[in-house]
Amino acid sequence: MNLKHKLHHPVFKVLNEAANESGTKTFVVGGFVRDILLQRPNKDIDIVVEGNGIEFARKVANKLENVRGFSVFKNFGTAMIKLDDYELEFVGARKESYRAESRKPIVENGTIAEDQERRDFTINAMSISLNNVDFGELIDPFEGQKDLDNGILKTPLHSDQTYSDDPLRMMRAIRFASQLHFKIEDQSFNSIVKNQERLSIVSAERINIELNKIMESPQPSIGLELLYLTGIMEQILPEVHALQGVDEIDGQTHKDNFYHTIEVVDNTAETSTNVWLRWAALLHDIGKPPTKRFDQEIGWTFHSHEMRGAKMVPAIFKRLKLPMNDKMKYVKELVYLSSRPAALSKDIVSDSAVRRLLHDAGDYIDDLMLLVEADITSKNKERVKRYKDNFKEVRKKLKEIEEKDQVRNFQPPVSGEEIMSTFSLKPCKAIGDLKSAIKEAILEGEIPNEREAAFNFMLKKGEELGLKQ
């Protein structure tokens, strides 16, 4: 098959010219070729040459007019050219061998055939010639095009060798299955199960990159279920793995919280591209296994699982080397608050309950509502309709009360300094008591969120406490 009609960007003409002038066999490889055949956009072009990739990249850079950046990575034998719309990475064709204790290969110069052989999957082991003699010709030694057509992920070599050599490829297999909605070939799947413990030699940073790509995919549950079925979930996210299973006592069961959770993640993916909201969905029930109890009268309980789960979030982020900043705080807060709107939706929604939710959730309130609506996974259509109708009422109340009372990111209308000045106080417990009383009065709707009302309330409360102006 010839694909030269797909190589319409001017950079391919320059690559062809540089290859002919230098006599260097040159190929575009990997994901760019795969995505041409899938008709998916891809702005990253990987170029392999039989020779010195860095020297060839310099020749190409000198021929291009719109170069925004040129970088050389000598330790890896690679170079990168950044254009306005594309990034080109250059490397010499390589053959690799591995040691058991490391995923870093021993690299030697090789041919394009040897380079394709070392690739992770057949769909990424195709190349297109950029040489005059066969410009645009697809080179597909492992029938990657056939696997693309059939939606199959398999390795060029025996999968045991591929995954043992570089265990990160197991995560990549699951990530591609999730992104492309492909099936992992049976032998390859069984090899992942057999070799999954080899992931222990892979850094947490590399694992979380693949994990986030799974979470960002259109239907994350595909990858999340594969992580569970292969045993990888138990290794990297035991807190999520522990959600799986159903216990029964006296004929009473609870739902399988793992499969419920990945359905919630999918539901959030339908309403938002925010990967951290999806993380909150993934972790929102992790407090359930350690808080699970059976009560003879009411059945299975998970009291305070939100609080327990929220406390678990920082350790998970630290272990996986995820950002320990506002992203972690966001996920932690959403997990902590994840049952609050649901509790409101079961009852008549009081203004004070909505004020407290607005106060506690602050800027997270909109995403919190997306999360709790995604959490409706019941197969009972009447129950789902009732919850959704009640959530509409909660949203309506949230809007009305926010416009009227402005309690989101609430700051007390009367400061501690004003209280000290009014009652001639030095720092003491009474100041905190008065501030708390003002806040409670506003949240309960006893007084409006206005300075004059709050100040008068403070005077009255101060008098009750025996304070003198």
C-alpha positions as CSV (number, residue, x, y, z in Angstrom):
1,M,0.0,0.0,0.0
2,N,1.3,3.5,-0.9
3,L,0.3,6.4,1.4
4,K,2.1,9.3,-0.3
5,H,-1.2,11.1,-0.8
6,K,-1.5,11.2,3.0
7,L,1.9,12.9,3.4
8,H,0.7,16.3,2.1
9,H,2.4,18.5,4.7
10,P,5.4,20.3,3.2
11,V,7.8,18.9,5.8
12,F,7.6,15.5,4.1
13,K,9.1,17.0,0.9
14,V,11.9,18.4,3.0
15,L,12.5,15.1,4.7
16,N,12.6,13.3,1.3
17,E,15.1,15.9,-0.1
18,A,17.4,15.5,3.0
19,A,17.2,11.7,2.7
20,N,18.2,11.7,-1.0
21,E,21.0,14.3,-0.6
22,S,22.6,12.4,2.3
23,G,21.8,8.9,1.1
24,T,20.1,8.1,4.4
25,K,17.3,5.6,4.5
26,T,14.5,7.5,6.3
27,F,11.1,6.5,7.6
28,V,8.1,7.9,9.5
29,V,7.1,5.3,12.1
30,G,4.8,4.5,15.0
31,G,1.8,6.4,16.1
32,F,1.7,8.9,13.2
33,V,1.4,6.0,10.7
34,R,-1.2,4.3,12.9
35,D,-3.3,7.5,13.1
36,I,-3.1,8.1,9.3
37,L,-4.7,4.7,8.9
38,L,-7.3,5.4,11.6
39,Q,-7.9,8.9,10.2
40,R,-7.1,10.5,13.6
41,P,-5.2,13.8,13.9
42,N,-1.6,13.5,15.2
43,K,0.9,16.4,15.4
44,D,3.8,14.3,16.6
45,I,5.9,12.8,13.8
46,D,8.6,10.2,14.7
47,I,11.4,9.8,12.1
48,V,13.8,6.8,12.1
49,V,16.9,6.8,10.0
50,E,19.4,4.1,9.4
51,G,22.3,6.1,10.7
52,N,22.8,9.1,12.9
53,G,19.4,10.6,13.8
54,I,20.8,13.7,15.4
55,E,23.0,14.6,12.3
56,F,20.0,14.0,10.0
57,A,17.8,16.2,12.2
58,R,20.3,19.1,11.8
59,K,20.2,18.7,8.0
60,V,16.4,18.9,8.1
61,A,16.4,21.9,10.5
62,N,18.7,23.8,8.2
63,K,16.3,23.2,5.3
64,L,13.1,24.3,7.1
65,E,12.0,27.9,7.4
66,N,9.5,27.8,10.2
67,V,11.5,26.1,13.0
68,R,10.5,27.3,16.4
69,G,12.9,25.1,18.4
70,F,15.6,22.5,17.9
71,S,16.7,20.3,20.8
72,V,19.3,17.5,21.0
73,F,19.1,14.7,23.7
74,K,22.5,13.1,23.4
75,N,21.9,10.5,26.2
76,F,19.0,9.1,24.2
77,G,20.5,9.7,20.7
78,T,17.5,11.8,19.7
79,A,16.7,15.3,18.4
80,M,13.5,17.3,18.2
81,I,12.3,20.0,15.8
82,K,9.3,22.1,16.7
83,L,7.4,23.7,13.9
84,D,4.3,25.9,14.2
85,D,2.0,23.0,13.8
86,Y,4.1,19.8,14.2
87,E,6.8,18.3,16.4
88,L,9.3,16.0,14.7
89,E,11.5,13.6,16.7
90,F,14.5,11.9,15.1
91,V,16.4,8.8,16.1
92,G,18.7,6.3,14.5
93,A,17.3,2.8,13.9
94,R,18.0,0.6,16.9
95,K,18.0,-2.9,18.2
96,E,17.7,-3.4,21.9
97,S,18.4,-6.0,24.7
98,Y,17.2,-5.8,28.3
99,R,18.3,-6.8,31.8
100,A,15.8,-8.3,34.2
101,E,16.2,-5.6,36.8
102,S,15.6,-2.6,34.5
103,R,13.3,-1.4,31.7
104,K,16.2,0.7,30.2
105,P,17.6,-1.2,27.2
106,I,21.1,-1.8,26.0
107,V,20.9,-0.1,22.6
108,E,22.9,-0.8,19.4
109,N,22.6,0.6,15.9
110,G,20.2,-1.4,13.8
111,T,18.1,-1.5,10.6
112,I,14.5,-0.4,10.1
113,A,13.4,-4.0,10.4
114,E,15.1,-4.4,13.8
115,D,13.7,-1.1,14.9
116,Q,10.1,-2.2,14.0
117,E,10.7,-5.5,15.8
118,R,11.4,-3.8,19.1
119,R,8.1,-1.8,19.0
120,D,5.4,-2.4,21.6
121,F,2.4,-3.4,19.4
122,T,1.9,-4.4,15.8
123,I,-0.3,-1.3,15.2
124,N,2.7,0.9,16.2
125,A,5.3,-1.2,14.3
126,M,4.4,0.1,10.8
127,S,6.5,2.6,8.9
128,I,6.3,4.7,5.7
129,S,9.3,5.1,3.5
130,L,10.4,8.7,2.8
131,N,13.0,7.6,0.2
132,N,12.8,8.3,-3.5
133,V,12.7,4.7,-4.6
134,D,9.5,3.9,-2.7
135,F,8.3,7.2,-1.2
136,G,5.0,6.7,0.7
137,E,5.2,2.9,0.7
138,L,3.7,1.3,3.9
139,I,6.1,-1.2,5.5
140,D,4.1,-3.6,7.7
141,P,6.0,-6.7,8.7
142,F,3.7,-7.8,11.5
143,E,0.3,-7.2,9.8
144,G,-0.4,-4.1,12.0
145,Q,-2.9,-2.8,9.4
146,K,-4.9,-6.0,9.7
147,D,-4.9,-5.7,13.5
148,L,-6.1,-2.0,13.2
149,D,-9.0,-3.1,11.0
150,N,-9.9,-5.8,13.5
151,G,-9.4,-3.6,16.6
152,I,-6.8,-6.0,18.1
153,L,-3.8,-5.2,20.2
154,K,-0.9,-7.7,20.0
155,T,2.8,-7.5,20.2
156,P,5.3,-8.0,17.3
157,L,7.4,-10.5,19.3
158,H,6.1,-13.0,21.8
159,S,4.2,-11.0,24.4
160,D,6.0,-12.5,27.4
161,Q,9.3,-11.1,26.0
162,T,7.8,-7.7,25.1
163,Y,6.2,-7.1,28.5
164,S,9.0,-8.6,30.5
165,D,11.6,-6.4,28.6
166,D,9.6,-3.2,29.2
167,P,6.7,-3.7,31.8
168,L,5.3,-0.2,31.0
169,R,4.1,-1.7,27.8
170,M,1.4,-3.5,29.8
171,M,0.0,-0.1,30.9
172,R,0.3,1.1,27.4
173,A,-1.7,-1.9,26.1
174,I,-4.5,-1.1,28.5
175,R,-4.3,2.6,27.7
176,F,-4.6,2.0,23.9
177,A,-7.5,-0.5,24.5
178,S,-9.2,2.3,26.5
179,Q,-8.5,5.1,24.0
180,L,-9.2,3.2,20.8
181,H,-11.8,0.8,22.2
182,F,-9.6,-2.2,21.0
183,K,-9.4,-5.7,22.4
184,I,-6.2,-7.0,23.8
185,E,-5.3,-10.3,22.1
186,D,-5.8,-13.3,24.4
187,Q,-2.1,-14.4,24.5
188,S,-1.1,-10.8,25.1
189,F,-3.7,-10.4,27.9
190,N,-2.5,-13.6,29.6
191,S,1.1,-12.4,29.4
192,I,0.0,-9.2,31.2
193,V,-1.5,-11.2,34.0
194,K,1.6,-13.3,34.2
195,N,4.1,-10.4,34.1
196,Q,2.1,-7.6,35.9
197,E,4.4,-7.8,39.0
198,R,7.2,-6.6,36.8
199,L,5.6,-3.1,37.0
200,S,7.5,-2.8,40.3
201,I,10.6,-1.7,38.4
202,V,8.7,1.1,36.6
203,S,8.7,4.6,38.2
204,A,5.5,6.0,39.7
205,E,5.8,9.0,37.3
206,R,5.7,6.8,34.2
207,I,2.7,4.8,35.6
208,N,0.7,7.9,36.4
209,I,1.2,9.2,32.9
210,E,-0.4,6.1,31.5
211,L,-3.1,6.1,34.2
212,N,-4.1,9.6,33.4
213,K,-4.3,8.8,29.7
214,I,-6.7,6.0,30.6
215,M,-8.7,8.4,32.8
216,E,-8.8,10.9,29.9
217,S,-10.1,8.4,27.4
218,P,-13.7,8.6,26.1
219,Q,-14.8,5.6,28.2
220,P,-12.3,5.2,31.1
221,S,-14.1,2.1,32.4
222,I,-12.6,0.0,29.6
223,G,-9.1,0.6,30.9
224,L,-10.1,0.6,34.6
225,E,-11.7,-2.8,34.2
226,L,-8.7,-4.2,32.4
227,L,-6.4,-2.9,35.2
228,Y,-8.6,-4.9,37.6
229,L,-8.8,-8.1,35.5
230,T,-5.1,-8.2,34.9
231,G,-4.2,-7.7,38.6
232,I,-2.5,-4.3,37.9
233,M,-5.2,-2.4,39.8
234,E,-4.4,-4.3,43.0
235,Q,-0.7,-3.4,42.6
236,I,-1.0,0.3,41.8
237,L,-4.4,1.3,43.3
238,P,-5.2,-1.3,46.0
239,E,-7.8,1.1,47.5
240,V,-9.9,0.9,44.3
241,H,-9.3,-2.8,43.8
242,A,-10.7,-3.4,47.4
243,L,-14.1,-2.0,46.2
244,Q,-14.7,-5.1,44.1
245,G,-17.0,-7.9,45.4
246,V,-20.3,-8.5,47.1
247,D,-20.8,-9.8,50.6
248,E,-23.9,-11.5,51.8
249,I,-25.2,-12.0,55.4
250,D,-28.7,-13.3,56.2
251,G,-29.6,-12.9,52.5
252,Q,-28.7,-9.2,52.4
253,T,-26.1,-8.0,50.0
254,H,-24.6,-4.7,48.9
255,K,-23.8,-3.5,45.4
256,D,-20.4,-4.2,43.8
257,N,-18.8,-0.9,44.5
258,F,-16.0,-1.4,42.0
259,Y,-18.3,-1.7,39.0
260,H,-20.5,1.0,40.4
261,T,-17.4,3.3,40.6
262,I,-16.2,2.8,37.1
263,E,-19.7,3.5,35.8
264,V,-19.6,6.7,37.8
265,V,-16.3,7.6,36.1
266,D,-17.8,7.0,32.7
267,N,-20.8,9.2,33.7
268,T,-18.5,12.1,34.6
269,A,-16.6,11.6,31.3
270,E,-19.8,12.2,29.5
271,T,-20.3,15.6,31.1
272,S,-16.8,16.9,31.6
273,T,-13.2,16.6,30.2
274,N,-11.8,17.5,33.7
275,V,-9.5,14.6,34.5
276,W,-9.4,15.5,38.2
277,L,-13.2,15.3,38.4
278,R,-12.9,11.8,37.0
279,W,-10.3,11.1,39.7
280,A,-12.8,12.2,42.3
281,A,-15.3,9.8,40.8
282,L,-12.8,7.0,40.9
283,L,-11.9,7.6,44.6
284,H,-15.3,8.8,45.9
285,D,-16.2,5.4,47.5
286,I,-12.7,4.2,48.6
287,G,-13.7,4.7,52.2
288,K,-16.4,2.0,51.9
289,P,-14.3,-1.1,52.4
290,P,-12.7,0.0,55.7
291,T,-16.0,1.3,57.0
292,K,-18.2,-1.6,55.9
293,R,-20.3,-3.1,58.7
294,F,-23.4,-5.3,58.9
295,D,-26.3,-4.3,61.2
296,Q,-28.9,-6.9,61.9
297,E,-31.7,-4.3,61.7
298,I,-30.7,-2.1,58.8
299,G,-28.2,-4.3,56.8
300,W,-25.0,-3.1,55.3
301,T,-23.6,0.3,56.4
302,F,-20.7,2.5,55.4
303,H,-20.9,5.2,58.0
304,S,-18.5,8.2,57.4
305,H,-17.0,6.5,54.4
306,E,-16.6,10.0,52.7
307,M,-14.5,11.3,55.6
308,R,-12.4,8.1,55.6
309,G,-12.0,8.2,51.8
310,A,-11.0,11.9,51.8
311,K,-8.2,11.1,54.4
312,M,-6.9,8.4,52.1
313,V,-6.6,10.7,49.0
314,P,-3.3,12.5,49.9
315,A,-1.4,9.2,50.5
316,I,-2.6,7.9,47.1
317,F,-1.5,11.0,45.3
318,K,1.9,10.9,47.1
319,R,2.4,7.2,46.2
320,L,1.5,7.7,42.6
321,K,3.5,11.0,42.3
322,L,0.4,12.8,41.3
323,P,0.4,16.6,42.0
324,M,0.3,17.4,45.7
325,N,-1.2,20.8,45.1
326,D,-4.7,22.3,44.5
327,K,-5.5,19.3,42.2
328,M,-5.1,16.9,45.2
329,K,-7.1,19.3,47.4
330,Y,-9.9,19.4,44.8
331,V,-10.2,15.6,44.7
332,K,-10.0,15.3,48.4
333,E,-12.8,17.9,49.0
334,L,-15.1,16.4,46.3
335,V,-14.6,12.9,47.9
336,Y,-15.4,14.4,51.3
337,L,-18.5,16.2,50.1
338,S,-19.7,13.5,47.6
339,S,-22.7,12.4,49.6
340,R,-24.0,15.8,50.7
341,P,-26.1,16.7,47.7
342,A,-27.4,13.1,47.5
343,A,-28.6,13.4,51.0
344,L,-30.4,16.6,50.2
345,S,-32.0,15.0,47.1
346,K,-33.8,12.5,49.3
347,D,-35.7,15.0,51.4
348,I,-37.4,18.4,51.1
349,V,-34.5,20.8,50.4
350,S,-34.2,23.4,53.1
351,D,-32.6,26.7,52.5
352,S,-30.2,26.3,55.4
353,A,-29.0,22.9,54.1
354,V,-28.3,24.5,50.7
355,R,-26.5,27.5,52.3
356,R,-24.2,25.1,54.2
357,L,-23.5,23.1,51.0
358,L,-22.6,26.3,49.2
359,H,-20.4,27.5,52.1
360,D,-18.6,24.2,52.4
361,A,-18.2,23.5,48.6
362,G,-17.3,27.0,47.5
363,D,-15.9,27.0,44.0
364,Y,-16.2,23.2,43.8
365,I,-20.0,23.3,43.9
366,D,-20.6,23.0,40.2
367,D,-18.3,20.0,39.8
368,L,-19.7,18.5,43.0
369,M,-23.1,18.5,41.4
370,L,-21.8,16.8,38.3
371,L,-20.2,14.2,40.4
372,V,-23.3,13.4,42.5
373,E,-25.5,13.3,39.4
374,A,-23.0,10.9,37.8
375,D,-23.3,8.8,41.0
376,I,-26.8,7.8,40.1
377,T,-26.3,4.3,38.6
378,S,-29.5,2.6,39.8
379,K,-31.3,0.4,37.3
380,N,-34.6,1.4,39.0
381,K,-36.0,4.0,36.5
382,E,-38.4,5.5,39.0
383,R,-35.7,6.0,41.6
384,V,-33.4,7.6,39.0
385,K,-36.2,9.9,37.9
386,R,-36.9,10.9,41.5
387,Y,-33.2,11.6,42.2
388,K,-32.8,13.6,39.0
389,D,-35.9,15.7,39.7
390,N,-34.7,16.4,43.2
391,F,-31.3,17.3,42.0
392,K,-32.9,19.8,39.7
393,E,-34.6,21.3,42.8
394,V,-31.2,21.4,44.6
395,R,-29.6,23.2,41.6
396,K,-32.4,25.7,41.5
397,K,-32.1,26.4,45.2
398,L,-28.3,26.7,44.9
399,K,-28.7,29.4,42.2
400,E,-31.4,31.3,44.2
401,I,-29.6,31.3,47.5
402,E,-26.2,32.1,46.0
403,E,-27.8,35.2,44.3
404,K,-29.6,36.2,47.5
405,D,-27.1,35.3,50.3
406,Q,-23.7,35.0,48.6
407,V,-22.4,32.4,50.9
408,R,-20.0,30.7,48.4
409,N,-16.5,31.2,49.7
410,F,-18.2,33.0,52.7
411,Q,-16.2,35.5,54.6
412,P,-17.8,36.8,57.9
413,P,-19.2,40.3,57.5
414,V,-17.7,41.2,60.9
415,S,-14.0,40.6,61.4
416,G,-12.3,39.4,64.5
417,E,-10.5,42.8,64.8
418,E,-13.9,44.5,64.9
419,I,-15.1,42.2,67.6
420,M,-12.0,43.0,69.7
421,S,-12.3,46.7,69.1
422,T,-16.1,46.8,69.9
423,F,-15.7,44.9,73.2
424,S,-12.2,46.0,74.1
425,L,-11.0,42.4,74.0
426,K,-7.6,40.8,73.7
427,P,-7.3,37.5,71.8
428,C,-9.5,35.0,73.6
429,K,-12.1,32.3,73.1
430,A,-15.1,34.7,73.0
431,I,-13.9,36.1,69.7
432,G,-14.1,32.7,68.0
433,D,-17.4,32.0,69.7
434,L,-18.9,35.2,68.3
435,K,-17.6,34.6,64.8
436,S,-19.1,31.1,64.8
437,A,-22.4,32.4,66.1
438,I,-22.6,35.0,63.3
439,K,-21.7,32.4,60.7
440,E,-24.3,29.9,62.0
441,A,-27.0,32.7,62.1
442,I,-26.3,33.5,58.4
443,L,-26.3,29.8,57.3
444,E,-29.5,29.1,59.2
445,G,-31.1,32.1,57.6
446,E,-31.7,33.9,60.9
447,I,-30.0,37.1,59.6
448,P,-29.0,38.1,56.0
449,N,-25.4,38.0,54.9
450,E,-24.9,41.8,55.4
451,R,-22.6,43.8,57.7
452,E,-25.3,45.8,59.5
453,A,-27.4,42.7,60.4
454,A,-24.3,40.8,61.4
455,F,-23.0,43.7,63.5
456,N,-26.3,44.1,65.4
457,F,-26.4,40.3,65.9
458,M,-22.9,40.4,67.3
459,L,-23.9,43.2,69.8
460,K,-26.8,41.1,71.0
461,K,-24.7,37.9,71.4
462,G,-21.9,39.8,73.1
463,E,-24.4,41.1,75.6
464,E,-25.6,37.6,76.3
465,L,-22.0,36.5,76.9
466,G,-21.6,39.4,79.4
467,L,-19.3,41.4,77.2
468,K,-19.3,45.2,77.5
469,Q,-18.8,47.8,74.8
